[in-house]
Amino acid sequence: MNHFGEAPLPRSDSQDPTSVATAGPGELTVTNATLEDWYQVAEWANGEGWNVGNGDVACFHPTDPAGFFIGRIGTRPVSAVSIVNYSDQYAFLGHYLVHPGFRGRGFGFATWQVAFPHAGARTVGLDGMPAQQANYQKSGFAPAHDTIRYAGRPERSGTVAAGTVAVTEEHLDAVAAYDRGCFPADRRAFVSRWLTAAGRIAYARLSDGRIAGYGVIRPAGDGYRIGPLFADTPADAEALFDSLTAHIGPDSEVSLDVPEPLKTASALVTARGLAAQFHTVRMYTGPAPETRAERVFAGTTLELG
């Protein structure tokens, strides 16, 4: 997700993943970020209210270690952006951040310029704040749809719905295959990490022995996050939502990110007592990738798509 007031630069022809750019006082050095660097970036994100899920960083970074970039003044990290290549055709941009004490000096621009060539000729997606939409359009992004963050204390059944099962290792291949229909690329390794990271609960919906949906709930700094929530039908999504929230306390806050075009998804979460908090704009550099959008009741994460 991209919250800050740093307008992106046009694409650069440079393919060097390490660059020195002069952007205001001092020199900004942009390099690939380590996993430890990215824990610092997550702290910045939480300072802006992103509510990053516990364990998300360890799931994010191995997806494409060369796609995480950090800018420094001397040894101090001041800016970041990720552009994760999922396949030869698709990449996702997120974590466009500048430390509050260093904004307005071009450091975000310079970091973007070094990082963006990592995507090559791939279609790139992002979830941006509406205030930045015009800036992203200048860099070749076109809006596809809004995504609405819903949050609140859900009405809970307190029980696991019939026809849903806890995801185990034996389900991973089938779940990853289902995921591929809902996401623009095969992300089997990411899905495996996402489902099995500490503290996460994952359920699959079964229909005649096949996967008809799956969902994951994970603890975050503020309550719990659900994502993804993919399902064949609204009834399947409802069963998964109820199964996931059966494991949390009655006073726990839950949030999830719902694609605005799927009205049945919005109806489900509002019926469970959640309310809209804010919205982002999904944008792409090319045509929107083809997926089973009618199955996407909640996205996985605004940071990595």
C-alpha contacts under 8 A as a table, 3 or more apart, distances in Angstrom:
res1	aa1	res2	aa2	distance
1	M	93	L	7.99
1	M	94	G	4.98
1	M	95	H	5.68
1	M	96	Y	7.02
1	M	126	L	7.04
1	M	127	D	5.21
1	M	128	G	5.77
1	M	129	M	7.68
1	M	302	L	5.06
1	M	303	E	4.76
2	N	94	G	6.07
2	N	95	H	5.98
2	N	96	Y	5.00
2	N	97	L	7.01
2	N	127	D	6.67
2	N	128	G	4.93
2	N	129	M	6.25
3	H	96	Y	7.21
3	H	97	L	7.32
3	H	128	G	6.79
3	H	129	M	5.75
3	H	132	Q	7.96
4	F	96	Y	7.19
4	F	97	L	6.27
4	F	98	V	7.13
5	G	103	R	7.94
5	G	104	G	7.86
5	G	132	Q	7.15
6	E	98	V	7.95
6	E	103	R	7.67
6	E	104	G	7.23
6	E	106	G	7.54
6	E	108	G	5.73
6	E	109	F	6.58
7	A	108	G	7.73
7	A	109	F	6.63
7	A	132	Q	7.04
7	A	135	N	5.38
7	A	136	Y	7.22
8	P	108	G	7.49
8	P	109	F	5.50
8	P	112	W	6.36
8	P	113	Q	7.86
8	P	135	N	6.44
8	P	136	Y	6.42
8	P	139	S	6.79
9	L	109	F	5.59
9	L	110	A	7.68
9	L	112	W	6.58
9	L	113	Q	6.01
9	L	139	S	6.56
10	P	113	Q	7.19
10	P	138	K	7.52
10	P	139	S	4.99
10	P	140	G	7.98
11	R	113	Q	6.34
11	R	116	F	6.25
11	R	117	P	6.68
11	R	139	S	7.13
12	S	113	Q	5.77
12	S	114	V	7.21
12	S	116	F	7.12
12	S	117	P	6.22
13	D	117	P	6.74
14	S	114	V	7.21
14	S	117	P	6.62
15	Q	114	V	7.86
15	Q	117	P	5.80
15	Q	118	H	6.90
16	D	19	S	6.69
16	D	114	V	7.39
17	P	30	V	7.84
17	P	31	T	6.22
17	P	32	N	6.63
17	P	114	V	6.54
17	P	115	A	6.86
17	P	118	H	7.58
18	T	29	T	7.50
18	T	30	V	5.62
18	T	31	T	4.55
18	T	32	N	6.94
18	T	114	V	7.29
19	S	29	T	5.97
19	S	30	V	5.35
19	S	31	T	6.74
19	S	114	V	6.58
20	V	27	E	6.73
20	V	28	L	5.79
20	V	29	T	4.51
20	V	30	V	6.24
21	A	27	E	6.09
21	A	28	L	5.30
21	A	29	T	6.38
21	A	30	V	7.73
21	A	110	A	6.35
22	T	25	P	7.63
22	T	26	G	6.72
22	T	27	E	4.83
22	T	28	L	5.93
23	A	26	G	7.25
23	A	27	E	6.67
23	A	28	L	6.65
23	A	105	R	6.25
23	A	106	G	5.23
23	A	107	F	5.85
23	A	110	A	6.99
24	G	27	E	7.73
24	G	105	R	5.43
24	G	106	G	6.73
24	G	107	F	7.92
26	G	73	I	6.76
27	E	73	I	6.12
27	E	74	G	7.66
28	L	71	G	6.08
28	L	72	R	5.45
28	L	73	I	5.07
28	L	74	G	7.60
28	L	107	F	6.99
28	L	110	A	7.93
29	T	71	G	5.39
29	T	72	R	5.19
29	T	73	I	6.54
29	T	74	G	7.68
30	V	69	F	6.64
30	V	70	I	5.53
30	V	71	G	4.19
30	V	72	R	6.41
30	V	111	T	6.13
30	V	114	V	7.00
31	T	69	F	5.63
31	T	70	I	5.70
31	T	71	G	6.56
32	N	65	P	7.84
32	N	66	A	6.12
32	N	67	G	7.18
32	N	68	F	5.64
32	N	69	F	4.49
32	N	70	I	6.24
33	A	36	E	7.94
33	A	37	D	5.61
33	A	38	W	6.64
33	A	65	P	7.77
33	A	66	A	7.86
33	A	68	F	5.28
33	A	69	F	4.93
33	A	70	I	5.38
34	T	37	D	5.00
34	T	38	W	6.43
34	T	65	P	7.62
34	T	68	F	7.78
35	L	38	W	5.13
35	L	39	Y	6.70
35	L	57	V	7.57
35	L	58	A	7.36
35	L	61	H	6.23
36	E	39	Y	5.32
36	E	40	Q	7.02
37	D	40	Q	5.37
37	D	41	V	6.67
37	D	70	I	7.68
38	W	41	V	4.78
38	W	42	A	6.16
38	W	57	V	6.75
38	W	61	H	7.75
39	Y	42	A	5.04
39	Y	43	E	6.46
39	Y	57	V	6.53
40	Q	43	E	5.14
40	Q	44	W	6.59
41	V	44	W	5.09
41	V	45	A	6.29
41	V	80	A	7.07
41	V	95	H	7.80
41	V	97	L	7.83
42	A	45	A	4.91
42	A	46	N	6.17
42	A	52	V	6.84
42	A	57	V	7.29
43	E	46	N	5.16
43	E	47	G	6.19
44	W	47	G	5.01
44	W	48	E	6.61
44	W	97	L	7.72
44	W	99	H	6.92
45	A	48	E	5.20
45	A	49	G	6.62
45	A	50	W	5.47
45	A	51	N	7.44
45	A	52	V	7.20
45	A	95	H	7.67
45	A	97	L	7.60
46	N	49	G	4.95
46	N	50	W	5.01
46	N	51	N	5.22
46	N	52	V	6.18
46	N	221	G	7.88
47	G	50	W	7.46
51	N	220	A	6.17
51	N	221	G	5.68
51	N	222	D	6.24
52	V	56	D	6.83
52	V	220	A	5.97
52	V	221	G	6.76
53	G	56	D	5.32
53	G	218	R	6.45
53	G	219	P	5.91
53	G	220	A	4.05
53	G	221	G	6.74
53	G	224	Y	7.61
53	G	225	R	6.69
54	N	57	V	7.91
54	N	218	R	7.07
54	N	219	P	5.74
54	N	220	A	4.97
54	N	221	G	7.02
55	G	58	A	5.61
55	G	59	C	6.69
55	G	197	A	6.75
55	G	198	A	7.20
56	D	59	C	5.12
56	D	60	F	6.02
56	D	194	W	7.90
57	V	60	F	4.98
57	V	61	H	6.10
58	A	61	H	5.90
58	A	62	P	7.15
59	C	62	P	6.48
59	C	63	T	7.22
59	C	190	F	6.69
59	C	193	R	5.80
59	C	194	W	6.14
59	C	197	A	7.74
60	F	63	T	5.70
60	F	64	D	7.94
60	F	190	F	7.66
60	F	304	L	7.37
61	H	64	D	6.19
61	H	65	P	5.42
61	H	68	F	7.31
62	P	65	P	5.33
63	T	84	V	7.16
63	T	86	Y	7.64
63	T	189	A	7.55
63	T	190	F	6.16
64	D	67	G	5.37
64	D	68	F	7.58
64	D	84	V	5.62
64	D	85	N	6.35
64	D	86	Y	7.68
65	P	68	F	6.12
66	A	69	F	7.87
67	G	82	S	5.55
67	G	83	I	4.94
67	G	84	V	4.93
67	G	85	N	6.99
67	G	115	A	7.49
67	G	118	H	6.74
68	F	80	A	7.71
68	F	81	V	6.32
68	F	82	S	4.37
68	F	83	I	6.41
68	F	84	V	7.32
68	F	115	A	7.96
69	F	80	A	5.59
69	F	81	V	5.45
69	F	82	S	5.92
69	F	111	T	7.33
69	F	115	A	6.39
70	I	77	P	6.69
70	I	78	V	7.51
70	I	79	S	5.65
70	I	80	A	4.39
70	I	81	V	6.72
70	I	111	T	7.14
71	G	77	P	5.77
71	G	78	V	5.70
71	G	79	S	4.80
71	G	80	A	6.04
71	G	107	F	7.48
71	G	111	T	6.14
72	R	75	T	5.85
72	R	76	R	5.14
72	R	77	P	4.34
72	R	78	V	5.41
72	R	79	S	6.95
73	I	76	R	5.34
73	I	77	P	6.65
73	I	78	V	6.83
78	V	98	V	5.78
78	V	99	H	5.11
78	V	102	F	6.52
78	V	107	F	7.65
79	S	96	Y	7.75
79	S	97	L	5.54
79	S	98	V	4.26
79	S	99	H	6.10
79	S	107	F	6.47
79	S	108	G	5.97
79	S	111	T	6.83
80	A	95	H	6.46
80	A	96	Y	5.74
80	A	97	L	5.15
80	A	98	V	6.46
80	A	108	G	7.32
80	A	111	T	6.65
81	V	93	L	7.33
81	V	94	G	6.07
81	V	95	H	4.87
81	V	96	Y	4.39
81	V	97	L	6.39
81	V	111	T	6.96
81	V	112	W	6.64
81	V	115	A	7.20
82	S	92	F	7.91
82	S	93	L	5.55
82	S	94	G	5.22
82	S	95	H	5.69
82	S	96	Y	7.07
82	S	115	A	7.49
83	I	91	A	6.46
83	I	92	F	5.44
83	I	93	L	4.28
83	I	94	G	6.48
83	I	115	A	7.02
83	I	116	F	6.88
83	I	118	H	7.06
83	I	119	A	6.75
84	V	91	A	5.31
84	V	92	F	5.27
84	V	93	L	6.44
84	V	119	A	7.57
84	V	304	L	7.36
85	N	88	D	7.40
85	N	90	Y	6.25
85	N	91	A	4.25
85	N	92	F	6.69
85	N	118	H	7.95
85	N	119	A	6.33
86	Y	89	Q	7.81
86	Y	90	Y	5.73
86	Y	91	A	5.45
86	Y	92	F	7.65
86	Y	185	A	6.14
86	Y	186	D	7.30
86	Y	187	R	6.79
87	S	90	Y	5.31
87	S	91	A	7.00
87	S	185	A	6.14
87	S	186	D	7.39
88	D	122	R	6.52
89	Q	121	A	7.53
89	Q	122	R	4.63
89	Q	123	T	6.08
90	Y	122	R	5.04
90	Y	123	T	4.99
90	Y	124	V	5.97
90	Y	125	G	7.84
90	Y	184	P	6.96
90	Y	185	A	6.81
91	A	119	A	6.18
91	A	122	R	6.21
91	A	123	T	6.22
91	A	124	V	4.74
91	A	125	G	6.43
92	F	124	V	5.25
92	F	125	G	4.73
92	F	126	L	5.80
92	F	304	L	6.04
92	F	305	G	6.43
93	L	96	Y	7.89
93	L	124	V	6.74
93	L	125	G	6.12
93	L	126	L	5.10
93	L	127	D	7.99
93	L	303	E	7.45
93	L	304	L	6.95
94	G	126	L	6.28
94	G	127	D	7.33
94	G	302	L	7.51
94	G	303	E	4.85
94	G	304	L	6.27
95	H	303	E	6.09
96	Y	108	G	7.43
96	Y	112	W	7.98
97	L	108	G	6.98
98	V	102	F	6.56
98	V	103	R	5.98
98	V	107	F	7.26
98	V	108	G	6.00
99	H	102	F	5.53
99	H	103	R	6.61
100	P	103	R	5.73
102	F	105	R	6.59
102	F	107	F	7.52
103	R	106	G	7.34
103	R	107	F	7.22
103	R	108	G	7.73
104	G	107	F	7.69
106	G	109	F	5.13
106	G	110	A	6.28
107	F	110	A	5.15
107	F	111	T	6.18
108	G	111	T	5.17
108	G	112	W	6.18
109	F	112	W	5.28
109	F	113	Q	6.26
110	A	113	Q	5.08
110	A	114	V	6.47
111	T	114	V	5.34
111	T	115	A	6.18
112	W	115	A	5.10
112	W	116	F	5.78
113	Q	116	F	5.76
113	Q	117	P	7.59
114	V	117	P	6.85
115	A	118	H	5.82
116	F	119	A	5.97
116	F	120	G	7.85
117	P	120	G	5.32
119	A	122	R	5.65
119	A	123	T	7.95
119	A	124	V	7.26
123	T	284	Y	6.65
123	T	285	T	5.53
123	T	286	G	5.53
123	T	287	P	7.81
124	V	284	Y	5.45
124	V	285	T	5.39
124	V	286	G	7.40
125	G	282	R	6.99
125	G	283	M	5.57
125	G	284	Y	4.41
125	G	285	T	6.75
125	G	305	G	7.69
126	L	281	V	7.95
126	L	282	R	5.70
126	L	283	M	5.45
126	L	284	Y	6.62
126	L	302	L	7.88
126	L	305	G	7.27
127	D	280	T	5.79
127	D	281	V	5.31
127	D	282	R	4.51
127	D	283	M	6.40
127	D	302	L	6.02
127	D	303	E	7.57
127	D	305	G	7.78
128	G	132	Q	6.58
128	G	133	Q	6.69
128	G	280	T	5.33
128	G	281	V	5.20
128	G	282	R	6.57
128	G	283	M	7.52
129	M	132	Q	5.59
129	M	133	Q	6.70
129	M	279	H	7.21
129	M	280	T	4.82
129	M	281	V	6.19
130	P	133	Q	5.13
130	P	279	H	7.67
130	P	280	T	6.09
130	P	281	V	6.18
131	A	134	A	7.44
132	Q	135	N	5.34
132	Q	136	Y	6.42
133	Q	136	Y	5.24
133	Q	137	Q	6.24
133	Q	143	P	7.86
133	Q	281	V	7.41
134	A	137	Q	5.03
134	A	138	K	6.46
135	N	138	K	5.22
135	N	139	S	6.91
136	Y	139	S	5.18
136	Y	140	G	6.69
136	Y	141	F	5.47
136	Y	142	A	7.80
137	Q	140	G	5.11
137	Q	141	F	4.56
137	Q	142	A	5.77
138	K	141	F	7.18
140	G	285	T	5.41
141	F	283	M	5.72
141	F	284	Y	5.01
141	F	285	T	4.30
141	F	286	G	7.27
142	A	283	M	5.20
142	A	284	Y	5.46
142	A	285	T	6.24
142	A	286	G	7.44
143	P	281	V	6.50
143	P	282	R	5.93
143	P	283	M	4.27
143	P	284	Y	6.66
144	A	281	V	7.37
144	A	282	R	5.58
144	A	283	M	5.35
144	A	284	Y	7.09
144	A	288	A	6.77
145	H	259	P	7.21
145	H	260	E	6.72
145	H	261	P	7.01
145	H	281	V	5.96
145	H	282	R	5.46
145	H	283	M	7.40
146	D	259	P	6.21
146	D	260	E	5.31
146	D	261	P	7.60
146	D	279	H	6.45
146	D	280	T	5.69
146	D	281	V	4.50
146	D	282	R	5.96
147	T	257	D	6.20
147	T	258	V	5.40
147	T	259	P	4.33
147	T	260	E	5.21
147	T	279	H	5.41
147	T	280	T	5.23
147	T	281	V	6.08
147	T	282	R	6.86
148	I	257	D	5.51
148	I	258	V	5.16
148	I	259	P	6.33
148	I	260	E	6.18
148	I	276	A	6.43
148	I	277	Q	7.28
148	I	278	F	5.94
148	I	279	H	4.28
148	I	280	T	6.52
149	R	255	S	6.79
149	R	256	L	5.73
149	R	257	D	4.46
149	R	258	V	6.34
149	R	276	A	5.79
149	R	277	Q	5.48
149	R	278	F	5.51
149	R	279	H	5.89
150	Y	255	S	5.44
150	Y	256	L	5.55
150	Y	257	D	6.31
150	Y	258	V	7.29
150	Y	269	V	7.45
150	Y	274	L	5.78
150	Y	275	A	5.15
150	Y	276	A	4.37
150	Y	277	Q	5.62
150	Y	278	F	7.71
151	A	253	E	6.82
151	A	254	V	5.45
151	A	255	S	4.08
151	A	256	L	6.63
151	A	274	L	5.05
151	A	275	A	5.56
151	A	276	A	6.57
151	A	277	Q	6.63
152	G	253	E	5.10
152	G	254	V	5.55
152	G	255	S	6.64
152	G	273	G	6.75
152	G	274	L	4.66
152	G	275	A	6.35
153	R	250	P	7.37
153	R	251	D	6.33
153	R	252	S	5.89
153	R	253	E	4.70
153	R	254	V	6.08
153	R	273	G	6.73
153	R	274	L	6.61
154	P	245	T	7.76
154	P	253	E	7.38
154	P	254	V	6.91
154	P	272	R	5.24
154	P	273	G	5.14
154	P	274	L	6.05
155	E	272	R	5.02
155	E	273	G	5.99
156	R	242	D	6.33
156	R	245	T	6.36
156	R	246	A	6.25
156	R	250	P	7.67
156	R	272	R	7.54
157	S	242	D	6.17
157	S	246	A	6.41
158	G	242	D	7.49
158	G	243	S	7.76
158	G	245	T	7.31
158	G	246	A	4.22
158	G	247	H	7.21
159	T	242	D	7.28
159	T	243	S	6.30
159	T	246	A	5.30
160	V	164	T	7.09
160	V	239	A	7.88
160	V	242	D	6.71
160	V	243	S	4.22
160	V	244	L	7.59
160	V	246	A	6.35
161	A	164	T	5.91
161	A	239	A	5.42
161	A	240	L	7.26
161	A	242	D	6.73
161	A	243	S	5.59
162	A	239	A	7.76
163	G	205	R	5.99
163	G	206	L	5.67
163	G	207	S	7.36
164	T	203	Y	6.29
164	T	204	A	5.52
164	T	205	R	4.46
164	T	206	L	6.07
164	T	239	A	7.29
164	T	240	L	6.90
164	T	243	S	7.46
165	V	203	Y	5.45
165	V	204	A	5.44
165	V	205	R	6.58
165	V	206	L	7.57
166	A	201	I	7.66
166	A	202	A	5.92
166	A	203	Y	4.47
166	A	204	A	6.34
167	V	170	E	7.90
167	V	171	H	5.95
167	V	172	L	7.42
167	V	195	L	7.83
167	V	202	A	5.50
167	V	203	Y	5.16
167	V	204	A	5.91
168	T	171	H	5.49
168	T	172	L	6.87
169	E	172	L	5.33
170	E	173	D	7.33
171	H	174	A	5.49
171	H	175	V	5.99
172	L	175	V	5.09
172	L	176	A	5.96
172	L	192	S	6.63
173	D	176	A	5.14
173	D	177	A	6.17
173	D	188	R	7.68
174	A	177	A	5.07
174	A	178	Y	6.25
174	A	211	I	6.79
175	V	178	Y	5.04
175	V	179	D	6.08
175	V	204	A	7.63
175	V	211	I	6.77
175	V	213	G	7.96
175	V	214	Y	7.14
176	A	179	D	4.88
176	A	180	R	6.26
176	A	186	D	7.71
176	A	187	R	7.24
176	A	188	R	5.33
176	A	191	V	6.41
176	A	192	S	7.84
177	A	180	R	5.20
177	A	181	G	7.07
177	A	186	D	7.92
177	A	188	R	7.89
178	Y	181	G	5.56
178	Y	182	C	7.09
178	Y	211	I	7.00
178	Y	212	A	7.94
178	Y	213	G	7.31
179	D	182	C	5.21
179	D	183	F	6.15
179	D	186	D	7.81
179	D	187	R	8.00
179	D	230	F	7.66
180	R	183	F	5.23
180	R	184	P	6.89
180	R	185	A	6.09
180	R	186	D	5.26
180	R	187	R	7.20
181	G	184	P	7.54
181	G	291	T	5.73
181	G	292	R	5.75
182	C	230	F	7.22
182	C	291	T	5.14
182	C	292	R	5.05
182	C	293	A	6.41
182	C	295	R	6.65
182	C	296	V	6.45
183	F	186	D	7.48
183	F	291	T	6.02
183	F	292	R	7.92
184	P	289	P	5.84
184	P	290	E	6.75
184	P	291	T	6.18
187	R	190	F	5.35
187	R	191	V	6.11
188	R	191	V	5.16
188	R	192	S	6.21
189	A	192	S	5.17
189	A	193	R	6.45
190	F	193	R	5.20
190	F	194	W	6.01
191	V	194	W	4.92
191	V	195	L	6.01
192	S	195	L	5.38
192	S	196	T	6.26
193	R	196	T	5.38
193	R	197	A	5.80
194	W	197	A	5.81
195	L	200	R	6.71
195	L	201	I	7.32
195	L	202	A	6.08
195	L	216	V	6.79
196	T	200	R	6.63
197	A	200	R	5.98
199	G	218	R	6.29
199	G	219	P	6.72
200	R	216	V	6.80
200	R	217	I	5.83
200	R	218	R	4.61
200	R	219	P	7.14
201	I	216	V	5.67
201	I	217	I	5.42
201	I	218	R	6.58
201	I	244	L	6.94
202	A	214	Y	7.22
202	A	215	G	5.65
202	A	216	V	4.34
202	A	217	I	6.54
202	A	244	L	7.22
203	Y	214	Y	5.57
203	Y	215	G	5.56
203	Y	216	V	6.62
203	Y	240	L	6.66
203	Y	243	S	7.33
203	Y	244	L	7.01
204	A	211	I	6.59
204	A	212	A	7.39
204	A	213	G	5.74
204	A	214	Y	4.15
204	A	215	G	6.59
204	A	240	L	7.29
205	R	211	I	5.80
205	R	212	A	5.16
205	R	213	G	4.99
205	R	214	Y	5.86
205	R	231	A	7.76
205	R	236	D	6.62
205	R	239	A	7.82
205	R	240	L	6.78
206	L	209	G	5.67
206	L	210	R	5.40
206	L	211	I	4.85
206	L	212	A	5.38
206	L	213	G	7.36
207	S	210	R	5.31
207	S	211	I	6.42
207	S	212	A	5.94
211	I	214	Y	7.60
212	A	231	A	5.80
212	A	232	D	5.44
212	A	236	D	7.16
213	G	229	L	7.50
213	G	230	F	5.13
213	G	231	A	3.82
213	G	232	D	6.02
213	G	236	D	6.81
213	G	237	A	7.24
213	G	240	L	7.88
214	Y	228	P	7.55
214	Y	229	L	6.03
214	Y	230	F	5.50
214	Y	231	A	6.39
214	Y	240	L	6.86
215	G	226	I	7.25
215	G	227	G	6.32
215	G	228	P	5.34
215	G	229	L	4.36
215	G	230	F	6.32
215	G	240	L	6.35
215	G	241	F	7.53
215	G	244	L	7.44
216	V	226	I	5.69
216	V	227	G	5.47
216	V	228	P	5.97
216	V	229	L	6.89
216	V	244	L	7.06
217	I	224	Y	6.63
217	I	225	R	5.63
217	I	226	I	4.35
217	I	227	G	6.42
217	I	244	L	6.16
217	I	245	T	7.79
218	R	224	Y	5.52
218	R	225	R	5.39
218	R	226	I	6.50
219	P	222	D	7.81
219	P	223	G	6.06
219	P	224	Y	4.36
219	P	225	R	6.28
220	A	223	G	5.56
220	A	224	Y	5.21
220	A	225	R	6.43
221	G	224	Y	7.90
222	D	253	E	7.16
223	G	252	S	5.64
223	G	253	E	4.65
223	G	254	V	5.83
223	G	255	S	7.93
224	Y	252	S	7.33
224	Y	253	E	6.15
224	Y	254	V	4.75
224	Y	255	S	6.41
225	R	254	V	5.66
225	R	255	S	4.99
225	R	256	L	5.81
226	I	229	L	7.01
226	I	254	V	7.14
226	I	255	S	6.30
226	I	256	L	5.14
226	I	298	A	7.59
226	I	300	T	7.71
227	G	256	L	6.35
227	G	257	D	7.52
227	G	298	A	5.87
227	G	299	G	5.53
227	G	300	T	4.15
227	G	301	T	6.48
228	P	296	V	7.79
228	P	297	F	7.78
228	P	298	A	5.39
228	P	299	G	4.84
228	P	300	T	3.93
228	P	301	T	7.47
229	L	237	A	6.89
229	L	240	L	7.63
229	L	241	F	7.71
229	L	296	V	6.45
229	L	297	F	5.37
229	L	298	A	4.82
229	L	299	G	6.65
229	L	300	T	7.44
230	F	237	A	6.90
230	F	295	R	5.25
230	F	296	V	4.82
230	F	297	F	5.66
230	F	298	A	6.79
231	A	234	P	7.20
231	A	236	D	5.70
231	A	237	A	5.22
231	A	295	R	4.91
231	A	296	V	6.79
231	A	297	F	7.07
232	D	236	D	6.37
232	D	237	A	7.53
232	D	294	E	7.75
232	D	295	R	5.41
233	T	236	D	5.17
233	T	237	A	6.33
233	T	295	R	7.00
234	P	237	A	4.98
234	P	238	E	6.04
234	P	264	T	6.50
234	P	265	A	7.24
234	P	268	L	7.67
235	A	238	E	5.05
235	A	239	A	6.24
236	D	239	A	5.17
236	D	240	L	6.29
237	A	240	L	5.11
237	A	241	F	6.07
237	A	297	F	7.05
238	E	241	F	5.10
238	E	242	D	6.14
238	E	268	L	6.78
239	A	242	D	5.25
239	A	243	S	6.12
240	L	243	S	5.03
240	L	244	L	6.08
241	F	244	L	5.24
241	F	245	T	6.19
242	D	245	T	5.29
242	D	246	A	5.98
243	S	246	A	5.19
243	S	247	H	7.52
244	L	247	H	6.25
245	T	248	I	5.59
248	I	252	S	6.44
249	G	252	S	5.32
255	S	274	L	7.96
256	L	298	A	6.23
256	L	299	G	7.57
257	D	298	A	5.19
257	D	299	G	5.70
257	D	300	T	7.90
257	D	301	T	7.62
257	D	302	L	7.73
258	V	262	L	7.76
258	V	265	A	6.67
258	V	266	S	6.76
258	V	296	V	7.92
258	V	297	F	5.95
258	V	298	A	4.51
258	V	299	G	6.44
259	P	262	L	6.00
259	P	265	A	7.87
259	P	296	V	7.33
259	P	297	F	6.97
259	P	298	A	6.58
259	P	299	G	7.32
260	E	263	K	6.68
260	E	266	S	7.37
262	L	265	A	5.53
262	L	266	S	6.93
262	L	293	A	7.95
262	L	294	E	6.57
262	L	296	V	7.79
262	L	297	F	7.06
263	K	266	S	5.15
263	K	267	A	6.15
264	T	267	A	4.95
264	T	268	L	6.15
264	T	297	F	7.96
265	A	268	L	5.12
265	A	269	V	6.52
265	A	297	F	5.00
265	A	298	A	7.55
266	S	269	V	5.47
266	S	270	T	6.12
267	A	270	T	5.33
267	A	271	A	5.97
268	L	271	A	5.22
268	L	272	R	6.44
269	V	272	R	5.00
269	V	273	G	6.52
269	V	274	L	5.55
269	V	275	A	7.81
270	T	273	G	5.02
270	T	274	L	4.92
270	T	275	A	6.13
271	A	274	L	7.41
284	Y	287	P	6.77
284	Y	288	A	6.23
292	R	295	R	5.67
292	R	296	V	7.26
293	A	296	V	5.33
294	E	297	F	7.63
296	V	299	G	6.50
299	G	302	L	7.40
299	G	305	G	6.95
300	T	304	L	7.80
300	T	305	G	6.21
301	T	304	L	5.75
301	T	305	G	5.38
302	L	305	G	5.37
